[in-house]
Amino acid sequence: MSTETIATAGRPRVDWRRAEFVLTALAFLGFITVPIRITTIYSGLPAHPLFVHVPVVLIPTTVIAAIVFMVKRDWFARYGIALAVVSIVAMSSIFLTMQAGAALRAALGLQGPAAKLISEHAQAAHILAYIYVVFTATLIVTFAASRISGGMPTGLQIVDRLLSPKSLFAALRVALVLLAVGAGYMTFRTGDLGAKAVWMGRLQASHQGFFPGGTRAPRLFGPQGGTP
């Protein structure tokens, strides 16, 4: 038996079913929602006000949990997979919400202060999306580093070599906390700008019925709406 054969036999085999690899694959699948544009739901109601509830709930949940788990490392080892899955779902929901928001913005065709606020809201949402994508990627890498540096190599040499140093794991934990804080702030910023745009008196008066106080919701899309 050659030396090369003995060295190969001594290495752990790569198990592609490991959580690190599965989570990475799921994260890439999460980008499938990027081009999807769902404009309306039942009776022509805009989809954006419904979709926005998903990231509004999931993003604060994941960023707070990530910060706690960086302090409670045993919790991270136990619940890190679940946190990463929820983070991937939240990331995908951001893409869906942004596409639905773009459709709503085009349908409303607003001008003046309301349009300016909505534009700022959209820009903040784009920044949030970038930060949260990096947050999700860092979360998965940190989870992998915690297992590999703790003596659970994947068998994939390049990954094990890169993520095995405990100093790298410590640096990733700090980076994850900073990204969590940034994502939390941008979630608040985006929501604040959106709320100001929605509740502006001019916007409310221009689209009576879509906001509280109206008698019915207008059909913004389709035969009765402003767009075909």
C-alpha positions in Angstrom: 0.0 0.0 0.0 1.4 3.4 -1.0 2.0 6.3 1.3 -0.6 8.3 -0.6 -3.2 5.5 -0.1 -2.5 5.4 3.6 -2.8 9.2 3.9 -6.1 9.1 2.0 -7.4 6.3 4.2 -6.6 8.3 7.3 -8.7 11.3 6.2 -12.4 11.5 7.2 -14.7 11.0 4.3 -16.7 14.0 3.1 -20.3 13.7 4.1 -22.3 16.0 1.9 -25.3 15.5 4.1 -23.7 17.5 6.9 -25.5 20.6 8.2 -22.9 23.0 6.8 -23.3 21.8 3.3 -27.1 21.5 3.4 -27.4 25.0 4.8 -25.1 26.4 2.1 -27.3 24.7 -0.6 -30.4 26.1 1.0 -28.9 29.6 1.1 -28.3 29.5 -2.6 -31.8 28.2 -3.2 -33.0 31.1 -1.2 -32.1 33.4 -4.1 -34.7 31.8 -6.3 -37.2 34.4 -5.0 -35.1 37.3 -6.4 -36.8 37.5 -9.8 -40.3 36.6 -8.5 -42.7 39.5 -8.5 -46.1 38.8 -6.9 -48.1 42.0 -7.3 -51.5 41.3 -5.7 -53.3 38.9 -3.5 -57.1 38.4 -3.0 -59.4 40.9 -4.7 -56.5 42.9 -6.2 -55.0 44.0 -2.8 -51.3 44.8 -3.1 -49.1 42.0 -1.9 -46.4 44.2 -0.4 -48.4 45.1 2.8 -48.9 41.4 3.5 -45.4 40.2 2.6 -43.6 42.9 4.7 -44.8 41.2 7.9 -42.5 38.2 7.3 -39.2 40.1 7.3 -40.4 42.5 10.0 -40.9 39.5 12.3 -38.1 37.2 11.2 -35.2 39.6 10.9 -35.4 41.0 14.5 -35.9 37.4 15.7 -32.8 36.1 14.0 -30.5 39.1 14.8 -31.4 39.0 18.5 -31.0 35.2 18.6 -27.6 35.4 16.8 -26.3 37.9 19.4 -27.5 35.7 22.2 -26.0 32.6 20.7 -22.7 34.3 20.3 -22.7 34.6 24.1 -24.3 31.3 24.8 -22.1 29.1 22.6 -23.8 25.8 23.7 -27.1 27.2 22.5 -25.5 28.0 19.2 -24.3 24.4 18.9 -27.8 23.1 19.7 -30.0 25.6 17.8 -27.6 27.0 15.2 -29.2 24.9 12.4 -32.7 26.2 13.1 -31.4 29.8 13.3 -29.7 29.5 9.9 -32.8 28.0 8.3 -35.0 30.8 9.7 -32.4 33.3 8.5 -32.5 31.9 4.9 -36.3 32.1 5.0 -36.1 35.7 6.1 -33.6 36.5 3.4 -35.9 35.1 0.7 -38.8 37.1 2.2 -36.9 40.3 1.8 -36.5 39.7 -2.0 -40.2 38.9 -2.4 -41.2 41.9 -0.4 -38.9 44.2 -2.4 -40.3 43.0 -5.7 -43.9 43.4 -4.5 -43.0 46.9 -3.2 -41.6 47.9 -6.5 -44.8 46.8 -8.2 -46.9 48.8 -5.8 -44.7 51.9 -6.2 -45.1 51.8 -9.9 -48.9 51.3 -9.6 -49.4 54.2 -7.3 -47.4 56.6 -9.4 -46.9 59.1 -6.6 -45.2 62.4 -6.7 -44.0 65.0 -4.2 -43.0 64.3 -0.6 -44.6 60.9 -0.5 -42.7 59.7 -3.5 -39.5 60.9 -2.0 -40.2 59.0 1.2 -41.0 55.8 -0.7 -37.8 56.2 -2.7 -35.8 56.5 0.5 -37.7 53.5 1.8 -36.8 51.5 -1.3 -33.1 52.5 -1.0 -33.0 51.5 2.7 -34.6 48.1 1.8 -31.8 47.5 -0.8 -29.2 48.2 1.9 -31.0 45.9 4.3 -31.0 43.2 1.7 -27.2 43.4 1.1 -26.5 43.4 4.9 -28.8 40.5 5.6 -27.4 38.4 2.8 -23.9 38.9 4.3 -25.4 38.2 7.8 -26.9 34.9 6.6 -23.7 33.8 4.9 -21.6 34.8 8.0 -24.0 32.9 10.2 -23.6 29.7 8.2 -19.8 30.0 8.1 -19.7 30.7 11.8 -21.8 27.6 12.5 -19.4 25.6 10.3 -16.4 27.1 12.1 -17.8 26.3 15.5 -18.1 22.6 14.6 -14.8 22.3 12.7 -12.7 24.1 15.3 -14.4 22.0 18.0 -13.1 18.8 16.5 -15.7 17.9 13.9 -14.0 18.2 10.5 -16.0 17.9 7.4 -13.4 15.9 5.5 -13.3 18.6 2.8 -9.7 19.7 3.3 -9.9 23.3 2.1 -12.9 24.0 4.3 -11.4 22.2 7.3 -8.1 24.1 6.9 -9.7 27.5 6.6 -12.2 27.2 9.4 -10.3 25.1 12.0 -8.5 28.0 13.8 -10.2 29.0 17.0 -9.1 32.6 16.4 -11.1 32.7 13.2 -14.2 31.4 15.0 -13.7 34.2 17.5 -13.4 36.8 14.7 -16.5 35.4 13.0 -18.5 35.7 16.2 -17.6 39.4 16.4 -18.4 40.0 12.8 -21.8 38.3 13.2 -22.7 40.5 16.1 -21.8 43.6 14.2 -23.8 42.5 11.1 -26.8 41.6 13.4 -26.7 45.1 14.8 -26.5 46.6 11.3 -29.4 44.5 10.0 -31.5 45.4 13.1 -30.9 49.1 12.5 -31.7 48.9 8.8 -34.9 47.0 9.5 -36.0 49.8 11.8 -34.9 52.5 9.3 -36.7 50.8 6.4 -39.8 50.3 8.4 -39.8 53.9 9.7 -39.5 55.4 6.3 -42.3 53.1 5.0 -44.6 54.0 7.8 -44.0 57.7 7.3 -44.9 57.3 3.6 -48.0 55.3 4.3 -49.4 57.7 6.9 -48.8 60.9 5.1 -52.0 62.8 4.8 -51.5 63.4 1.1 -50.9 59.8 0.3 -53.9 58.8 2.4 -56.1 61.4 0.7 -54.9 60.4 -2.8 -55.8 56.8 -2.3 -58.9 56.8 -0.1 -60.0 53.4 0.8 -56.6 51.7 0.8 -55.8 53.1 4.2 -57.8 53.1 7.5 -60.8 55.3 7.2 -61.7 54.4 3.7 -64.7 52.3 2.7 -62.9 49.8 0.5 -59.5 48.9 -1.0 -58.9 50.1 -4.5 -57.9 47.6 -7.2 -54.5 48.9 -8.1 -53.8 46.1 -10.6 -55.9 44.5 -13.3 -58.9 45.8 -15.2 -59.9 48.3 -12.6 -56.5 49.5 -11.6 -54.0 51.9 -13.0 -51.9 49.2 -14.7 -52.9 46.4 -17.1 
